[in-house]
Amino acid sequence: MFVTNLNPADEIGASAWLVETEGHRLLLDAGVHPKREGRNSLPLYALVDHDGVDAIAISHCHHDHVGSLPVALRHFPAAHVMMTELSYFLVERVLHNSVNVMKRKREEMGIPEYPLYHHDELDEIAPLFQGFRFGREIEWAAPHRSRASQRSPTLEFRDAGHALGSAGVMVRGARETLFYTGDVSFRDQTLLRGACFEDVQADVLIMETTRGNRSVRPDFNREAEAQRLAAAIQAALKRKGSVLIPTFALGRTQEILAQLALLMQAGSLRRQPIYIGGLGRVFTEIYDLQAHRTRRNHSNLNLTEALNLVVLDRKEMDRMKLTGGRLFVLTAGMMSENTPAHDLAARFVGDERQAIFFVGYADPETPGGRLKAARPGEKFLFSTAAGELERRCEVRDFDLTAHANRDELLDFVGEVSPRVVVLGHGEPDSRQWFEAQIRMRHPRIKVIQPRPGERFEP
């Protein structure tokens, strides 16, 4: 078995792993780098020679895992594309929206190579996508490469509990097995239940390390954290301020909306409109429609019926007064420029009545990350577009992540008991923490941190 790290950067970036086993090739994920633009954001597909790949397996539909799938299929036109049935309902909407975003960036930021793919191209490749239920063992190798006496390697999707349709991928060959965690949450969220990885055994483990640089208090309790958020929202609304919760359109938006719906049903928050983005509304409807296929809590909670959701037009937002206590759950969790979350936050920052509550990770180099780091009364560079602002609004951080905590992942290594652990999808300090802890706790396990573009034999 050989594995190649196709992520172009030594950090959380464009997730893509090439696995070569028993004469066959599988691409695990086809993402884009969230902090890069244009072709510089793509995985290192050119490192894969003319033999291409037999199949592409997508762990879930966040852009850093699926955003370059059409480009991957240009490089590997013979590959068929596999994902969970829940991701199948999402993937085309995610990629078509990506085209729209890239077109807007071409106009607003002057990036001539955008879009990297087009709507017509997506329509042409969509028939290559296949959705499979969790727990089904699938033969993925091209028949012409297999000898008559040789069984194809298989893969199986295991529920990862991270976002709708998210999966870990078990790859089984005749001689070796590999498990790829993708992004995973072992704890239940408000809606989605935690990962079903209990009986995973593998020779090689490719593992995310997102939260390796963040410890968790021993007394941490997710339910208590959700109640802390509820109390903060109540306090902001009581002083006639508005609340902005920046979220990612798929996953975070629906989890926060569910939390708000439960609070309103319990009488802890008054019923009022919640302003959201158009893409967040689309994914929320899919969460509702696919509730019967999903391992989730509150399976009868229909978000679009339980809440008064209002899709916020950007022109309307610019004219809207922020007094009177409004609730905004807007996409762009890191407040990237040219998004409603960024523009509304720029209006919030200088007003002490307003509140911005983060419920997930924000990279320090993004507008959201810089705002989280700013102290009250301090001037800071929010973004190129908004310039320097003085932080006077309330800013708080709530640990409602959809990623496994580092101690949970470390325990998972012991449960899998692999021969080799490959560390990826994390910042350098996160991966270093995991390597040190694994070597101390499991000295017989080999630990590999592959460089961008590195091909290695686990």
C-alpha positions in Angstrom: 0.0 0.0 0.0 1.1 3.5 -0.8 -0.5 6.8 0.3 0.1 10.3 -1.2 -0.9 13.5 0.6 -2.3 15.8 -2.1 -3.1 18.7 0.3 -1.1 21.7 -1.1 -0.3 23.1 2.3 1.1 22.0 5.7 -2.2 22.9 7.5 -5.9 22.4 7.3 -6.4 22.8 3.6 -7.6 21.0 0.5 -8.2 17.5 1.8 -7.2 14.8 -0.8 -5.5 11.5 -0.2 -4.4 9.0 -3.0 -4.5 5.4 -1.8 -2.8 2.8 -3.9 -3.5 -0.8 -2.9 -3.2 -4.1 -4.8 -2.9 -2.5 -8.2 -5.8 -0.1 -7.7 -6.1 3.6 -6.9 -8.6 5.4 -4.8 -8.9 9.2 -4.1 -10.2 10.0 -0.7 -11.8 13.5 -0.9 -11.3 16.3 -3.4 -11.4 19.6 -1.4 -10.2 23.2 -1.9 -8.1 25.2 0.5 -10.3 27.6 2.5 -7.7 30.4 2.7 -6.4 30.3 -0.9 -7.9 31.4 -4.2 -7.8 30.2 -7.7 -5.8 27.2 -8.8 -3.5 27.8 -5.8 -6.4 26.3 -3.7 -6.5 23.0 -5.5 -5.0 19.6 -4.4 -1.8 18.5 -6.1 -3.6 16.4 -8.7 -0.7 16.8 -11.2 1.4 14.5 -9.0 -0.8 11.6 -10.0 0.6 10.0 -13.2 -1.4 9.1 -16.3 -2.8 5.9 -14.8 -5.3 8.1 -12.9 -7.6 6.6 -10.3 -10.3 4.0 -10.3 -12.7 5.8 -7.9 -13.2 8.9 -5.8 -14.8 8.6 -2.3 -16.1 11.8 -0.7 -16.3 11.8 3.1 -18.8 14.8 3.3 -19.9 17.9 1.4 -17.9 20.7 3.1 -15.8 22.6 0.6 -12.5 21.6 2.0 -13.4 18.0 1.2 -15.5 18.2 -2.0 -15.0 21.7 -3.5 -12.6 20.6 -6.3 -14.4 17.4 -7.3 -15.1 18.6 -10.9 -11.5 19.5 -11.3 -10.5 16.0 -10.0 -12.8 14.4 -12.6 -11.0 16.3 -15.4 -7.7 14.8 -14.2 -9.3 11.3 -13.7 -12.2 11.0 -16.2 -12.5 7.3 -15.8 -13.2 7.5 -12.0 -16.6 6.9 -10.6 -17.6 8.9 -7.6 -19.0 7.4 -4.4 -20.5 9.1 -1.3 -23.2 8.5 1.2 -26.8 8.7 0.1 -27.3 11.8 2.3 -24.3 13.5 0.7 -25.7 12.6 -2.7 -28.7 14.9 -1.9 -26.3 17.8 -1.1 -23.3 17.6 -3.4 -24.8 19.2 -6.6 -26.2 22.1 -4.6 -22.9 22.6 -2.8 -20.9 22.7 -6.1 -23.4 24.8 -8.0 -23.2 27.4 -5.2 -19.5 27.2 -5.4 -19.7 28.3 -9.1 -21.8 31.3 -8.1 -19.3 32.3 -5.4 -16.4 32.0 -7.8 -18.1 34.1 -10.4 -18.8 36.8 -7.8 -15.1 36.7 -6.7 -14.0 37.0 -10.3 -16.0 40.3 -10.5 -15.3 41.7 -7.0 -11.7 40.5 -6.4 -10.5 40.4 -10.0 -9.4 36.7 -10.0 -9.4 35.9 -13.8 -9.2 32.1 -13.4 -12.5 31.9 -11.7 -14.7 29.9 -11.9 -12.6 26.8 -11.9 -15.6 24.9 -13.3 -19.0 25.8 -14.6 -22.7 24.9 -14.1 -22.9 23.0 -17.4 -19.9 20.9 -16.5 -21.5 20.0 -13.2 -24.6 18.9 -15.0 -22.5 16.7 -17.3 -20.6 14.9 -14.5 -23.6 14.5 -12.1 -24.5 11.1 -13.5 -21.1 9.8 -12.3 -22.1 10.4 -8.6 -23.4 7.4 -6.6 -24.9 7.5 -3.1 -24.7 4.5 -0.8 -26.1 3.8 2.6 -23.9 3.5 5.7 -22.5 0.1 6.4 -22.7 -1.3 2.8 -19.5 -2.9 1.5 -18.8 -1.7 -2.0 -16.4 -3.0 -4.7 -14.7 0.1 -6.2 -11.8 -1.1 -8.4 -12.0 -1.0 -12.2 -12.9 -4.5 -13.5 -10.2 -4.3 -16.3 -7.5 -4.0 -13.6 -8.5 -7.0 -11.6 -7.5 -10.5 -12.5 -10.3 -13.1 -12.7 -9.0 -14.7 -9.5 -8.6 -11.4 -7.6 -11.5 -9.8 -5.7 -11.7 -6.0 -5.9 -10.8 -4.0 -2.8 -13.9 -2.7 -1.0 -14.9 0.4 0.9 -17.6 1.1 3.5 -19.0 4.4 4.7 -19.3 4.7 8.5 -21.4 7.5 10.0 -19.0 10.2 11.3 -21.6 12.4 13.1 -20.0 15.7 11.8 -22.6 17.0 9.3 -25.4 15.5 7.3 -24.0 12.6 5.3 -20.5 12.8 6.8 -18.6 9.5 6.8 -15.4 7.8 7.8 -14.2 5.4 5.0 -13.1 1.8 5.6 -10.9 0.5 2.7 -10.4 -3.3 2.7 -8.0 -5.2 0.6 -6.9 -8.8 0.6 -3.8 -8.0 2.7 -4.3 -4.7 4.4 -7.1 -2.4 5.6 -7.1 1.4 5.9 -9.6 3.7 7.8 -10.0 7.4 7.0 -11.8 9.4 9.6 -12.7 12.4 7.5 -14.1 15.0 9.9 -15.6 13.3 13.0 -17.7 14.1 16.0 -17.9 11.4 18.7 -20.4 13.3 20.8 -24.0 13.9 20.0 -24.8 17.4 18.7 -28.2 19.0 19.1 -29.5 17.1 16.0 -26.9 14.7 14.8 -25.8 11.7 16.9 -22.2 10.9 17.4 -20.1 8.8 15.1 -20.6 5.0 14.7 -16.9 4.0 14.8 -17.1 1.6 17.7 -15.8 -1.6 16.1 -13.4 -0.1 13.6 -10.1 -2.0 13.2 -7.5 -1.2 10.6 -3.8 -1.6 9.8 -3.5 2.1 8.7 -5.5 5.0 10.2 -5.6 8.4 8.4 -6.9 10.8 11.1 -8.0 14.4 11.3 -6.3 16.5 14.0 -8.3 19.7 13.9 -8.5 20.3 17.6 -5.1 18.9 18.6 -4.0 22.4 19.8 -7.1 22.9 22.0 -7.6 21.3 25.4 -11.0 20.8 26.9 -11.9 21.4 30.5 -12.5 18.1 32.4 -15.9 19.4 33.5 -17.0 20.4 30.0 -20.6 19.7 29.2 -22.1 20.4 25.8 -25.6 20.8 27.2 -24.3 23.4 29.7 -22.5 25.2 26.9 -25.8 25.4 24.9 -27.5 26.8 27.9 -24.7 29.4 28.3 -25.4 30.5 24.7 -29.1 30.7 25.4 -28.5 33.0 28.5 -26.2 35.2 26.4 -28.8 35.6 23.7 -31.5 36.4 26.3 -29.2 39.1 27.8 -28.5 40.7 24.5 -32.1 40.8 23.4 -33.1 42.2 26.8 -30.9 45.3 26.3 -32.5 45.7 22.8 -29.4 44.6 21.0 -29.3 42.2 18.1 -27.4 38.9 17.9 -25.2 37.7 15.0 -24.2 34.0 15.0 -21.8 33.3 12.1 -22.1 29.7 10.9 -21.2 27.4 8.1 -24.2 26.8 5.8 -24.1 23.0 6.1 -24.2 21.6 9.6 -23.6 24.5 12.0 -26.6 26.5 10.7 -29.0 23.6 11.3 -27.6 22.7 14.7 -27.9 26.3 15.9 -31.4 26.6 14.4 -32.4 23.4 16.2 -31.1 24.9 19.5 -33.1 28.1 19.0 -36.2 26.1 18.1 -35.9 24.1 21.3 -35.4 27.2 23.4 -38.5 28.8 21.8 -40.6 25.7 22.4 -39.5 25.7 26.0 -40.3 29.4 26.4 -36.7 30.3 27.1 -36.7 32.6 24.1 -39.5 34.6 22.7 -40.7 33.5 19.3 -39.4 35.9 16.6 -38.1 35.8 13.1 -34.6 34.4 12.5 -32.7 35.9 9.6 -30.6 33.4 7.6 -28.8 33.1 4.3 -30.3 31.5 1.2 -27.9 28.6 1.1 -28.5 28.0 4.8 -32.2 27.8 4.1 -31.7 25.2 1.3 -29.6 22.9 3.5 -32.1 23.3 6.3 -34.9 22.1 4.1 -32.8 19.1 3.1 -32.1 18.4 6.8 -35.9 18.4 7.3 -36.7 16.3 4.3 -34.0 13.6 5.1 -34.7 13.4 8.8 -36.1 9.9 8.4 -32.8 8.7 6.8 -30.6 10.3 9.5 -29.3 9.1 12.9 -30.4 12.1 14.8 -32.1 13.5 17.9 -35.4 15.3 17.7 -36.4 13.4 14.5 -39.8 15.1 14.5 -38.4 18.6 14.8 -39.0 20.2 11.4 -36.9 23.4 11.5 -38.7 25.2 8.6 -42.1 24.7 10.4 -40.9 25.3 14.0 -39.2 28.6 13.1 -40.0 31.8 11.3 -37.0 31.7 8.9 -36.5 34.8 6.8 -33.9 34.7 4.0 -32.0 38.0 4.2 -31.4 39.9 1.1 -28.1 41.8 1.2 -29.7 45.1 0.1 -32.4 44.7 2.7 -29.7 44.0 5.3 -28.0 47.2 4.5 -31.2 49.2 5.1 -32.3 47.3 8.2 -32.1 49.0 11.6 -30.4 46.8 14.2 -32.4 48.0 17.2 -35.2 46.0 18.8 -33.4 42.7 19.2 -33.0 40.7 16.0 -31.5 37.3 15.6 -29.2 36.6 12.6 -27.8 33.1 11.8 -25.7 33.9 8.7 -23.4 31.7 6.7 -19.6 32.4 6.6 -18.4 31.1 9.9 -15.1 32.9 9.6 -16.7 36.1 8.3 -14.9 36.0 4.9 -15.1 39.2 2.9 -18.0 39.7 0.5 -20.5 37.7 2.7 -23.5 38.9 4.7 -21.9 37.8 7.9 -18.8 40.0 7.2 -20.9 43.0 6.3 -23.3 42.8 9.2 -20.4 42.2 11.7 -18.8 45.4 10.4 -21.9 47.3 11.4 -22.1 45.5 14.8 -18.5 45.9 15.9 -18.7 49.6 17.0 -22.0 49.3 18.8 -21.9 48.1 22.4 -25.5 47.0 22.4 -24.9 44.3 19.7 -23.5 40.8 20.2 -21.6 38.4 18.0 -21.4 34.8 19.2 -19.1 32.3 17.7 -20.0 28.7 17.9 -17.1 27.1 15.9 -13.6 27.6 14.8 -12.4 30.8 13.1 -8.9 30.8 11.7 -6.8 33.6 13.3 -6.0 35.1 9.8 -9.7 35.6 8.9 -11.9 38.5 9.8 -13.7 36.3 12.3 -10.4 35.2 13.9 -9.2 38.8 14.2 -12.4 39.9 15.8 -12.3 37.1 18.3 -8.7 38.2 19.3 -9.6 41.9 19.6 -10.1 43.3 23.1 -12.9 45.6 24.1 -12.1 49.2 23.0 -9.2 48.1 20.9 -8.8 49.1 17.2 -7.9 46.2 14.9 -7.8 45.4 11.2 -11.1 43.6 10.6 -10.6 43.1 6.8 -9.3 44.8 3.7 -12.8 45.9 2.7 -13.9 47.2 6.2 -10.5 48.4 7.3 -9.6 49.2 10.9 -12.5 49.1 13.4 -12.9 49.6 17.1 -14.4 46.7 19.0 -17.2 47.8 21.3 -19.8 45.1 20.7 -20.0 41.9 22.9 -18.0 39.0 21.4 -18.2 35.6 23.0 -17.1 32.1 22.0 -19.1 28.9 22.6 -17.6 25.5 22.2 -20.3 23.8 20.1 -17.9 22.3 17.6 -18.7 19.5 15.2 -15.2 18.0 15.5 -14.0 15.4 18.0 -12.0 16.7 21.0 -8.3 15.6 21.0 -8.6 13.2 23.9 -11.5 11.4 22.2 -9.4 11.0 19.0 -6.5 9.8 21.1 -8.7 7.2 22.8 -9.9 6.2 19.3 -6.3 5.4 18.2 -6.1 2.9 21.1 -9.4 1.3 20.1 -8.4 0.9 16.4 -4.9 -0.3 17.4 -3.4 0.4 13.9 0.1 -0.4 12.8 0.4 3.1 11.4 -1.3 6.4 12.1 -1.2 9.1 9.4 -1.9 12.6 10.8 -3.6 15.2 8.6 -6.2 17.9 8.5 -4.7 19.9 11.3 -2.3 22.8 11.9 1.3 21.8 12.6 1.0 22.3 16.4 -2.1 20.1 16.4 -0.4 17.3 14.6 2.7 17.6 16.9 0.5 17.2 20.0 -1.0 14.0 18.6 2.4 12.6 17.5 3.9 13.2 21.0 0.9 11.7 22.7 0.6 8.6 20.5 4.3 7.9 20.8 4.1 8.1 24.6 0.9 6.1 25.0 1.4 3.6 22.1 5.1 3.3 21.4 4.6 0.4 19.0 2.4 2.5 16.6 4.3 4.2 13.8 3.3 7.9 13.3 3.6 9.7 10.0 3.1 13.4 9.2 3.4 13.5 5.4 4.5 16.7 3.7 2.4 18.1 0.9 2.8 15.9 -2.1 4.7 13.2 -0.2 4.1 9.6 -1.3 4.9 7.0 1.3 4.4 3.4 2.2 2.7 3.1 5.6 
